[in-house]
C-alpha cells in the first residue's frame, strides 16, 4: 500500500513496498523481495530490513529473521502517460505459504494536456467598428501544467490585440508560465478596432512541459475584415436638356462593400444646369428618406431625384461624389457627366419680298421663319 496509485509525468514519484516474514523460522536462504512493471522512469532505489538492526541494508538472498520486514523505496520521475500494473514478488527457500508471495497494484500515470480553442473569435470584422472576442486554453489532462505553459495567438487583424488572460474558476489574472491545474482553463480577451480590410489567419498556440498530446496544441481561424465601398452612378441623368422644358433624372450611390457605411456617408452632385436641383434622397430597399451622414447598410442604394426647368443654354459638367469613413475604394467615389442645354432660336427671312413695286400694279411676295431647333435640318416655313 506504500505505492501511490497516481503518478504525473515530469513530477517526482516516491513510494515503497514491503515483504514480511510472518512464518516461524528465519528466511535464511533464497529470500527475495521485488517488483516489476513500475512506470517508465521509476525504479527501486534501495531496501532495508528492520531486524536485527533497524534500517540495515538488505539485498535479495540476505536473511530475513522471523517477524522482520524488508522495506524497499521506489523513486523516479515518470516519463510517459498510461496505466502500469505493478507485480510484487517475495519468497524464500522452504516458504511455507506461497499463496501470499505475490500481489499487484495499478498505477495510473497522467500528464497535462493543454488544448486551445479559437471558437470565441468572430470570423467577421469591419474596419472602424470595435471587435470583441476571446480564445481559451484548457488543461484536459490529469495533471497540472506547471512549467513552460503558454496560451496565445498571432495574426490578428491590424488594430486588434490580446487584452488580458484569466484562469477559471477564480478569474484570477494569468500570464504565460503560470500554472494551469487539471480541468481548468485560461481565457484571453481580444479587443480593438480594425484599421484595414482583408483576410487574417489567426494561429493559436498552447502547451506545457510534458504535455501529453501536442496534436491539440495549435489551431487556426480565419477572420475576414470588410469595409464600406460607396460607388456613384450618374446613369439616370439625361445628357441633354432644353431651356424652358422641364428636366427630370436621378443619380444613385451604392454601398457595394461588405460593411455598413456607418459614418461620413455622402451622395451628391454639383454643376447642374441653372434652376435644376436635387430633391429628397431615399434609400433602398425600404424607400425611406436619407440625408448625408446617415447609415448606408452593405448592399443598400441611395437614390436622389433631380428636376427643374433650365433657364440658361450652354454646356455644363455634372460632377457626382460619394464616400464614407473607411471607404475601401476611393476610385469609384466620383463620376462626371457632360450635359448640353439648348434654347429656341427664331430666324426670319424677307428674301421672298420683291424690293420694288408700282402704283396700280398688283404686288405679291412672301417671308418665312425657321422653327426653333431646326436651323439647319428643316425647310423654311411660310406663315399662314
C-alpha positions as CSV (number, residue, x, y, z in Angstrom):
1,X,0.0,0.0,0.0
2,X,3.1,2.2,0.0
3,X,2.9,2.7,-3.8
4,X,0.7,5.8,-4.7
5,X,-1.7,4.8,-7.4
6,X,-1.4,8.1,-9.3
7,X,1.8,9.5,-10.8
8,X,2.5,12.5,-13.0
9,X,4.8,12.8,-16.0
10,X,7.7,15.1,-15.2
11,X,6.9,15.2,-11.4
12,X,8.9,13.1,-8.8
13,X,7.2,9.9,-7.7
14,X,8.1,8.2,-4.4
15,X,6.7,5.2,-2.7
16,X,7.6,1.9,-1.1
17,X,6.7,-1.8,-0.8
18,X,7.5,-4.4,1.9
19,X,7.9,-8.1,2.4
20,X,7.5,-9.6,5.9
21,X,8.5,-12.9,7.3
22,X,5.3,-14.0,9.1
23,X,6.5,-17.5,9.5
24,X,8.1,-19.3,12.4
25,X,11.6,-19.6,11.0
26,X,14.2,-17.3,9.5
27,X,14.2,-16.9,5.8
28,X,17.9,-17.8,5.7
29,X,18.2,-18.7,2.0
30,X,16.7,-17.8,-1.3
31,X,15.0,-14.7,0.1
32,X,13.7,-12.2,-2.4
33,X,11.5,-9.0,-2.4
34,X,11.0,-7.1,-5.6
35,X,8.6,-5.6,-8.1
36,X,8.2,-5.3,-11.8
37,X,6.1,-3.1,-14.1
38,X,6.8,0.2,-12.5
39,X,6.0,3.3,-14.6
40,X,8.8,4.3,-17.1
41,X,11.3,6.5,-15.3
42,X,10.6,4.9,-11.8
43,X,12.7,2.2,-10.2
44,X,13.5,0.6,-6.9
45,X,16.0,2.7,-5.0
46,X,17.1,0.5,-2.0
47,X,15.9,-2.0,0.5
48,X,16.4,-2.2,4.3
49,X,15.4,-4.7,7.0
50,X,14.2,-3.8,10.4
51,X,15.9,-6.7,12.3
52,X,18.1,-7.5,13.9
53,X,19.3,-3.8,13.4
54,X,16.6,-1.4,12.2
55,X,17.4,0.2,8.9
56,X,20.1,-2.2,7.9
57,X,20.7,-2.5,4.2
58,X,19.2,-5.6,2.5
59,X,19.6,-7.3,-0.8
60,X,18.0,-10.4,-2.3
61,X,19.3,-13.5,-0.6
62,X,20.0,-11.9,2.7
63,X,18.4,-13.4,5.8
64,X,15.0,-12.1,6.9
65,X,14.5,-13.0,10.6
66,X,11.2,-14.2,11.9
67,X,8.9,-11.2,12.3
68,X,11.2,-8.9,10.3
69,X,10.1,-6.8,7.4
70,X,12.0,-5.7,4.3
71,X,11.0,-2.3,3.1
72,X,12.1,-1.1,-0.4
73,X,11.8,2.5,-1.5
74,X,10.7,3.4,-5.0
75,X,11.5,6.7,-6.7
76,X,11.9,8.5,-10.1
77,X,10.3,10.8,-12.5
78,X,7.7,9.2,-14.8
79,X,8.3,9.9,-18.5
80,X,5.1,8.6,-20.1
81,X,1.4,8.6,-19.5
82,X,-0.5,5.3,-19.1
83,X,-1.5,2.6,-16.7
84,X,1.1,0.4,-15.1
85,X,0.3,-3.0,-13.4
86,X,3.0,-3.4,-10.8
87,X,3.6,-7.0,-9.8
88,X,5.3,-7.7,-6.4
89,X,7.0,-10.9,-5.6
90,X,8.6,-12.4,-2.4
91,X,9.6,-15.8,-1.1
92,X,12.4,-17.9,0.3
93,X,13.7,-21.4,0.4
94,X,11.1,-23.6,2.2
95,X,8.5,-20.8,2.2
96,X,5.5,-22.4,3.8
97,X,2.8,-20.4,2.1
98,X,3.3,-19.4,-1.5
99,X,-0.3,-18.0,-1.7
100,X,0.9,-14.7,-0.2
101,X,4.1,-14.4,-2.3
102,X,2.6,-12.2,-5.0
103,X,0.5,-9.1,-5.2
104,X,-0.4,-6.5,-7.8
105,X,-1.2,-2.7,-7.8
106,X,-2.3,-0.4,-10.6
107,X,-0.5,2.9,-11.0
108,X,-2.1,5.5,-13.4
109,X,0.5,8.0,-14.8
110,X,-1.1,11.2,-16.1
111,X,0.2,14.4,-17.6
112,X,-1.0,17.8,-18.5
113,X,-2.8,18.1,-21.9
114,X,-3.2,21.7,-23.0
115,X,-5.8,22.2,-25.8
116,X,-6.5,25.6,-27.5
117,X,-9.8,26.8,-28.9
118,X,-10.4,29.9,-31.1
119,X,-14.2,29.4,-31.3
120,X,-14.7,32.7,-29.3
121,X,-13.2,34.8,-32.1
122,X,-15.9,36.1,-34.5
123,X,-14.9,35.3,-38.1
124,X,-16.0,38.7,-39.5
125,X,-14.9,42.2,-38.6
126,X,-15.4,45.7,-40.0
127,X,-13.0,48.5,-40.5
128,X,-13.7,51.2,-37.9
129,X,-16.0,49.1,-35.9
130,X,-15.0,47.7,-32.5
131,X,-14.1,44.0,-32.5
132,X,-14.6,41.8,-29.4
133,X,-13.7,38.1,-29.0
134,X,-11.8,35.6,-26.9
135,X,-9.8,32.3,-27.1
136,X,-9.1,29.7,-24.5
137,X,-6.6,27.1,-23.5
138,X,-7.9,24.2,-21.3
139,X,-5.9,21.6,-19.4
140,X,-7.8,18.4,-20.3
141,X,-5.1,16.2,-18.9
142,X,-4.9,14.6,-15.5
143,X,-2.0,16.6,-14.1
144,X,-1.3,20.2,-13.6
145,X,0.6,22.1,-16.2
146,X,3.2,23.7,-14.0
147,X,6.1,24.7,-16.3
148,X,6.5,26.5,-19.7
149,X,2.8,27.0,-20.0
150,X,1.6,29.1,-22.9
151,X,-1.6,30.3,-24.4
152,X,-1.5,32.9,-27.2
153,X,-2.4,33.9,-30.8
154,X,-0.7,35.6,-33.7
155,X,-2.1,37.1,-36.9
156,X,-5.0,39.1,-35.5
157,X,-6.3,41.9,-37.8
158,X,-4.4,45.2,-37.7
159,X,-5.7,47.3,-34.8
160,X,-6.8,44.2,-32.7
161,X,-4.8,42.8,-29.9
162,X,-4.9,40.4,-26.8
163,X,-6.1,42.5,-23.8
164,X,-5.7,40.1,-20.8
165,X,-6.0,36.5,-19.7
166,X,-7.7,34.9,-16.7
167,X,-7.9,31.4,-15.3
168,X,-11.1,29.6,-14.2
169,X,-12.8,29.2,-11.9
170,X,-11.4,32.1,-9.9
171,X,-11.0,34.5,-12.8
172,X,-7.6,35.5,-11.5
173,X,-5.1,37.1,-13.8
174,X,-2.9,34.7,-15.7
175,X,0.2,35.0,-17.8
176,X,2.4,32.7,-19.7
177,X,4.4,30.4,-17.4
178,X,1.6,30.3,-14.8
179,X,0.3,27.0,-13.5
180,X,-2.9,25.5,-15.1
181,X,-4.4,22.9,-12.8
182,X,-6.0,19.8,-14.4
183,X,-9.5,20.6,-15.6
184,X,-9.1,24.4,-15.5
185,X,-9.0,26.8,-18.5
186,X,-7.3,30.1,-19.4
187,X,-9.4,32.6,-21.3
188,X,-7.9,35.5,-23.1
189,X,-10.0,38.5,-24.3
190,X,-9.3,40.1,-27.7
191,X,-10.3,43.7,-28.5
192,X,-9.6,46.5,-30.9
193,X,-10.8,48.5,-33.9
194,X,-9.7,47.0,-37.3
195,X,-7.9,49.5,-39.5
196,X,-7.7,47.7,-42.8
197,X,-9.8,45.3,-44.8
198,X,-8.6,41.8,-45.7
199,X,-8.3,38.2,-44.6
200,X,-6.4,37.3,-41.4
201,X,-5.3,33.8,-40.5
202,X,-5.1,33.7,-36.7
203,X,-2.8,31.0,-35.3
204,X,-3.4,29.9,-31.7
205,X,-0.7,28.0,-29.7
206,X,-0.7,26.4,-26.3
207,X,1.3,23.8,-24.4
208,X,3.3,23.0,-21.3
209,X,6.3,20.9,-20.2
210,X,5.4,17.2,-20.5
211,X,2.2,18.0,-22.5
212,X,0.9,14.5,-23.4
213,X,-0.9,15.5,-26.7
214,X,0.8,18.0,-28.9
215,X,-1.9,17.4,-31.6
216,X,-4.3,19.8,-29.8
217,X,-1.7,22.5,-29.1
218,X,-2.4,24.6,-32.2
219,X,-5.2,25.6,-34.4
220,X,-6.1,28.4,-36.9
221,X,-9.2,30.6,-37.6
222,X,-9.8,33.0,-40.5
223,X,-11.2,36.5,-39.8
224,X,-12.5,38.4,-42.8
225,X,-12.3,42.2,-42.2
226,X,-14.6,44.2,-44.5
227,X,-15.2,47.9,-45.2
228,X,-17.8,50.0,-46.9
229,X,-17.3,50.8,-50.6
230,X,-19.5,53.6,-51.8
231,X,-19.9,53.9,-55.6
232,X,-21.7,56.7,-57.5
233,X,-23.7,56.4,-60.8
234,X,-24.9,59.3,-63.0
235,X,-26.5,56.9,-65.5
236,X,-30.0,58.2,-64.5
237,X,-29.3,61.8,-65.7
238,X,-30.2,62.6,-69.3
239,X,-27.2,64.2,-71.0
240,X,-29.4,66.9,-72.8
241,X,-31.9,69.5,-71.7
242,X,-33.7,72.4,-73.1
243,X,-34.3,75.9,-71.8
244,X,-38.0,76.2,-70.7
245,X,-38.6,72.5,-70.9
246,X,-39.0,70.5,-67.6
247,X,-36.0,68.3,-66.9
248,X,-36.1,65.1,-64.8
249,X,-33.5,62.5,-63.8
250,X,-31.7,60.8,-60.9
251,X,-28.4,59.6,-59.6
252,X,-27.5,56.9,-57.1
253,X,-24.9,55.8,-54.6
254,X,-24.5,52.1,-53.8
255,X,-22.6,50.5,-50.9
256,X,-21.0,47.6,-52.7
257,X,-18.7,46.8,-49.7
258,X,-19.1,44.2,-47.0
259,X,-19.7,46.6,-44.1
260,X,-22.1,49.3,-43.4
261,X,-21.2,52.9,-44.2
262,X,-22.0,53.9,-40.6
263,X,-20.5,57.4,-40.6
264,X,-19.5,60.1,-43.0
265,X,-21.6,58.8,-45.9
266,X,-22.1,61.3,-48.7
267,X,-24.0,61.2,-52.0
268,X,-24.4,64.4,-54.1
269,X,-23.8,66.3,-57.3
270,X,-22.6,69.7,-58.4
271,X,-22.7,71.6,-61.7
272,X,-26.4,71.0,-62.6
273,X,-27.9,73.5,-65.1
274,X,-29.4,76.7,-63.7
275,X,-32.7,76.1,-61.9
276,X,-32.3,72.3,-61.8
277,X,-31.9,71.0,-58.3
278,X,-31.6,67.8,-56.3
279,X,-34.8,66.6,-54.5
280,X,-35.2,64.4,-51.4
281,X,-33.0,61.3,-51.5
282,X,-34.3,57.8,-50.4
283,X,-32.5,54.6,-49.5
284,X,-33.4,51.1,-50.7
285,X,-35.0,48.7,-50.1
286,X,-37.2,50.5,-47.6
287,X,-37.6,53.7,-49.6
288,X,-37.2,55.8,-46.5
289,X,-35.8,59.3,-46.6
290,X,-32.0,59.6,-46.5
291,X,-29.6,62.5,-45.8
292,X,-25.9,62.9,-45.9
293,X,-24.2,61.3,-42.9
294,X,-26.9,58.7,-42.4
295,X,-26.0,55.0,-42.4
296,X,-25.9,53.1,-45.7
297,X,-26.0,49.4,-45.0
298,X,-23.9,47.0,-47.1
299,X,-25.7,46.4,-50.4
300,X,-28.1,49.3,-50.0
301,X,-28.5,52.1,-52.6
302,X,-29.3,55.8,-52.1
303,X,-31.3,57.3,-55.0
304,X,-31.7,61.1,-55.5
305,X,-34.1,62.7,-57.9
306,X,-33.1,65.7,-60.0
307,X,-35.7,68.1,-61.6
308,X,-36.3,71.6,-62.7
309,X,-36.7,73.8,-65.8
310,X,-33.4,75.0,-67.2
311,X,-33.2,78.8,-67.8
312,X,-29.8,79.1,-69.4
313,X,-28.4,77.4,-72.5
314,X,-24.9,76.1,-72.7
315,X,-22.7,73.2,-71.8
316,X,-22.2,72.1,-68.2
317,X,-20.3,69.2,-66.4
318,X,-22.2,67.5,-63.7
319,X,-19.8,66.0,-61.0
320,X,-21.1,63.3,-58.6
321,X,-19.3,62.4,-55.4
322,X,-19.9,59.8,-52.7
323,X,-17.9,58.1,-50.0
324,X,-17.9,57.2,-46.3
325,X,-15.5,56.9,-43.3
326,X,-13.1,53.9,-44.0
327,X,-14.3,53.7,-47.7
328,X,-12.2,50.9,-49.1
329,X,-12.2,52.0,-52.8
330,X,-11.9,55.8,-53.4
331,X,-11.6,55.1,-57.2
332,X,-15.4,54.8,-57.6
333,X,-16.3,57.7,-55.4
334,X,-16.7,60.2,-58.2
335,X,-18.1,60.5,-61.7
336,X,-18.7,63.2,-64.3
337,X,-21.4,63.8,-67.0
338,X,-21.1,66.4,-69.7
339,X,-24.6,68.0,-70.3
340,X,-25.8,70.2,-73.1
341,X,-28.7,72.7,-72.5
342,X,-30.2,74.1,-75.8
343,X,-32.7,77.0,-76.4
344,X,-35.0,78.2,-79.2
345,X,-33.5,80.5,-81.9
346,X,-36.2,82.0,-84.2
347,X,-34.9,83.2,-87.6
348,X,-36.9,85.2,-90.2
349,X,-36.2,85.7,-93.9
350,X,-37.7,88.5,-96.1
351,X,-35.9,87.3,-99.2
352,X,-39.3,86.5,-100.8
353,X,-40.4,90.1,-100.8
354,X,-39.6,91.9,-104.1
355,X,-37.8,95.2,-103.3
356,X,-39.7,97.2,-105.9
357,X,-43.4,97.8,-106.6
358,X,-45.5,100.0,-109.0
359,X,-48.5,102.1,-108.1
360,X,-51.6,100.4,-109.5
361,X,-49.8,97.2,-110.2
362,X,-50.5,94.1,-108.1
363,X,-47.7,93.2,-105.7
364,X,-47.0,89.8,-104.3
365,X,-44.2,88.2,-102.3
366,X,-43.6,86.2,-99.1
367,X,-41.4,85.9,-96.0
368,X,-40.5,82.8,-94.0
369,X,-39.4,81.7,-90.5
370,X,-37.4,78.7,-89.3
371,X,-38.8,76.8,-86.2
372,X,-36.6,76.6,-83.2
373,X,-34.2,73.6,-83.0
374,X,-34.4,73.3,-86.8
375,X,-31.9,75.9,-88.0
376,X,-30.1,73.5,-90.3
377,X,-32.3,70.5,-90.6
378,X,-35.7,71.9,-91.5
379,X,-37.1,73.8,-94.6
380,X,-38.3,77.4,-94.2
381,X,-41.9,77.7,-93.3
382,X,-44.3,80.4,-94.5
383,X,-46.7,82.0,-92.2
384,X,-50.3,81.0,-92.7
